Amino acid sequence: MKTTTMTRNQHKNIILLILAVLLIFTLFHIESIRSDAAGKAVTIQDVYNEMNVVRAQYGLKALEWDGTLYDCAAVRSVEMKNYYSHTRPNGQPWYTVNARVMYGENLYRSTKNRDAAGIVARWMASPSHRDLILDGSYDTIGIAGYTENGVSYWVMEFGYNH
């Protein structure tokens, strides 16, 4: 009987496949965001639209949705449930999820039921978060939300078209 050993590339591909499957399961969970105070589900699209409404009020162009930044925000939103910080649970900086595309990050954690306007208003009330939302040099964004045990975690990841 012939035995074979896996090459490094095969091992790497299996790990990447496992991570992709885990990400898919995570993304399905992320889409079910907690309801606002009126019982209406708050979606990522709602938060994205509200953020662009606020930018327009300041004469800024709308940020384009970026799927890669969304993927990064999805990873970060799940990481926040155990480690609420701009440092990742493994001790690395936030942008190491994908340093090629991540240039700014806003985090928000809440036990209150807020609508999209309320979530964006909370970010706008914080000078450092407001600065990122109103930074005219960014042109792309990914937003993700995650709710578990009555706590909602929201992440905005900012980037540039290259």
Sequence and secondary structure as in RCSB ss.txt:
>XXXX:A:sequence
MKTTTMTRNQHKNIILLILAVLLIFTLFHIESIRSDAAGKAVTIQDVYNEMNVVRAQYGLKALEWDGTLYDCAAV
RSVEMKNYYSHTRPNGQPWYTVNARVMYGENLYRSTKNRDAAGIVARWMASPSHRDLILDGSYDTIGIAGYTENG
VSYWVMEFGYNH
>XXXX:A:secstr
       HHHHHHHHHHHHHHHHHHHHHHHT   B TTS B  HHHHHHHHHHHHHHTT    EE HHHHHHHHH
HHHHTTT  SSB TTSSBGGGG TTT  EEEEEEESS   HHHHHHHHHTSHHHHHHHT TT  EEEEEEEEETT
EEEEEEEEE   
